């Protein structure tokens, strides 16, 4: 994971209210004020202090003042804020006849008075409208938001408070709805320490005086139904925070956002998406099981393909190009760097603030749903990078949301990542952990996402992560483990397992934490995390370090290539060659390979074959399959012009053929997590930098074994004898030195006979020609029903143009 500092933007919106103003509840029953002569000279229904608090947007309980209520003298008393109105009348909802006029109680546009409580008015909270006459002498009938009752039920509030509302996006945020026959949108936001919260947007002039919200004390949630608001409208929350300061905040639960650098939330379209992926969803669990082949193509959606003018496609355009490409290359999954809304594109999505909203950079949310649906239609699973480890401190976001450390820790020893200058979620606060779990479920359920890859898990698990002594706070036992983060991750995986069967979770975890992928119900100590898979960062680091060595020196680093087989079955692993390995001065995969261009390509082809035959699922970052000689640049396109070079086309073809073999040969995937699936034949020939091993489904399984032999020097080796468990014919099914791939064409004529001549402690052996800087794959037996891989010609390259 790599991050860049955030580049904050704020939506231009007026702020109202008096910073530091006292927000003491006003005694609305006070009647000892002298009568004030307003429009009619009648006694005002609200005292001066309350009127000033409303006018200055610092009243914390607007429903105690605004809207209708029974008047002690009979009739219905109504108070409303209408800054643009010259006059306000109350009219019956059914036939529009006037029930009475309201007095101007305050110069800021607060009107109030008593009208007859007639049957047509519908009682104290009944069906009436407000008829406004504006300065332009236009007349407009509007609904009164303050005549509607509470929105969230007691169970919703209880679950929100307990951090157990797994459908949180249905309770909080903005939702188009109809209440008592009136169309509008309801808004709800968690801000327990705020003094006042208002909905502001393009429907009320971004004016915090107009729509202050109701506080539901049981959960610290503010809510309001706003009649007339439709899908697509921009909004934010104006918050008078615990310190008396005005904050303009985007909705943490927004399901749609405006295009950055704009920071407003958007009222989402409630129209259900019509999915066509029933077939995929039905077989997804089998396709993502530990016995299935999983080959992942990781990409950054904004830079995978760019037109000549530098623009990138929307979700539909990306699907048009990407899906055929992935299908042709044989990848089973695509993994997207975070698509959750984020203010700074240079963070690649790893500093998100909209954990429920697909970024607007690629179009509306429905476009993202179509992208996923189309991937599923092609049999391609979709994995999203998801970031619960930290968030940026942009002023419109989660930081000090209600004036307090609400989502983050107050103590910077717990609450700030120095590496990325971001804030750390307070996993011990149940509302916060509930918010994050609800986000994970939202993507899996709402968008049919097949898995989430959880970013920076190591930074979550340890309180001293990237901190020196004295710069971190121990846990309750005095240790370095973040017990609250452990509990959160376990709860998250439990919830996903229960609600989204067949979905997978993947941990980017770089330490030796025990049981990252162990079942939680088999762990009495509570340290296992229950992930489906874990990135094997040790394999990645060691194998790349080995491949970067000049071949003449590799004999001294042989253990770097073989050590991963000591622990290969301690977890269920993914082998990652991710974006993190091609940025920040690390160079590209191709660039790390030693030698001239021919040798670089040969090294990379041999390395990919080693990776695809090593236990563990596969992941490469876009461009790696082309042999991109340049480090990844998020502002530029994948260099598709490399495919004009036959040598780079050959690297791509190797990847495509490896994917085909990996998928069709059970020995390469079915028993990946079982030690019996791997058998060392030659693991100690450091002098020649040769390794050889068998991949199999099981000793008693009839599926044929796959023999893998790699010669990682530029020296061809003839008559290299290797002991094998079974005599008979072995078919050479892939040779990374084949001319189709840009190699020299040296090999074994397609097949080799193993004789009953013991070697390397095995009952049979075969003699091979090992091409330079190449990996061979041979299948034992006739391989019925599995012909050779299709040959390639220069006029039909696998490519994206």
BELRA-V49658 format. One record per residue. PHI is phi as a letter, one per 20 degrees, with the letter a starting at -180 (none if undefined). Layout:
phi={PHI:PHI}
//
This chain:
phi={none:c:c:c:f:f:d:f:c:d:f:f:b:f:d:c:p:d:g:n:f:f:d:f:f:e:f:f:e:f:c:e:f:f:f:d:e:e:f:d:m:f:f:f:f:c:f:f:f:f:f:f:f:f:f:e:l:c:e:e:c:f:f:f:c:f:n:e:b:f:e:g:e:n:n:c:e:c:c:b:d:c:f:e:e:e:b:c:d:d:c:f:f:e:c:m:f:f:e:r:d:e:e:f:e:b:f:f:n:e:d:a:r:d:c:g:e:e:g:f:f:n:n:f:d:e:e:c:c:d:d:d:d:e:f:e:m:e:d:c:e:c:e:e:g:e:e:e:f:f:d:e:e:f:f:g:f:f:f:f:f:e:m:c:e:f:d:g:f:e:e:e:n:d:b:f:b:c:c:l:n:d:e:r:c:d:c:b:b:e:b:f:d:f:e:a:c:c:e:c:a:f:e:b:m:l:d:f:f:e:c:f:d:e:e:e:f:g:c:m:d:d:b:a:e:d:f:n:f:d:g:n:f:e:b:b:d:e:d:e:e:f:d:n:e:e:c:d:c:f:f:g:d:g:e:b:c:e:f:g:e:f:c:f:e:c:f:f:f:e:f:f:e:e:e:c:d:g:f:f:f:f:d:f:g:f:f:d:f:f:e:e:f:c:c:d:d:e:b:d:g:f:c:f:c:c:f:f:e:n:f:d:f:e:f:f:f:f:f:g:e:f:f:f:f:f:f:f:e:n:f:e:b:d:d:d:g:g:d:f:g:b:f:d:f:f:e:m:n:e:c:e:c:d:f:c:c:f:g:f:f:d:o:f:g:f:f:f:f:f:g:f:f:f:f:f:f:e:m:d:f:c:d:d:f:c:d:e:f:a:b:f:e:g:f:e:d:e:f:l:g:d:n:c:f:e:e:d:e:f:e:f:f:d:d:c:e:f:g:d:l:c:e:d:f:e:f:f:e:f:f:f:f:f:g:f:f:f:f:g:f:g:f:f:e:f:d:l:f:e:a:c:d:e:f:l:f:g:f:e:f:c:f:e:g:l:c:e:g:n:d:b:d:f:f:f:e:n:e:e:f:e:f:f:f:f:f:f:f:f:f:f:f:f:f:f:f:f:e:c:f:n:f:c:c:c:d:e:c:d:d:e:g:f:m:f:d:f:f:f:f:d:c:f:e:m:d:f:d:m:f:f:b:c:f:e:f:f:g:g:f:f:f:f:f:f:f:f:f:f:g:f:d:f:g:e:c:g:f:f:e:d:f:f:f:f:c:g:d:f:b:e:d:d:e:d:d:e:g:f:e:c:c:l:n:f:m:e:g:g:f:f:f:e:n:f:g:f:f:g:f:f:g:f:f:f:f:f:f:f:f:f:d:e:g:p:f:d:b:c:e:g:o:f:f:e:m:g:f:d:f:f:c:f:e:c:e:g:f:f:f:g:f:f:e:g:f:f:f:f:f:f:f:g:f:f:f:f:f:f:f:g:f:e:d:g:f:e:b:f:d:g:e:d:g:f:e:c:c:f:d:c:c:c:e:f:f:d:l:d:c:b:b:d:d:b:e:r:f:d:e:f:f:f:f:d:e:d:c:c:d:d:c:e:e:f:c:d:l:e:e:c:f:c:f:c:f:o:e:d:e:f:e:b:c:f:e:f:f:g:e:n:e:e:n:f:a:c:m:n:b:b:e:e:d:f:d:g:a:l:m:d:f:c:b:c:d:c:e:d:f:f:l:b:c:d:c:c:d:e:n:f:m:g:n:c:f:f:f:f:f:d:c:f:e:c:f:e:a:d:c}
//
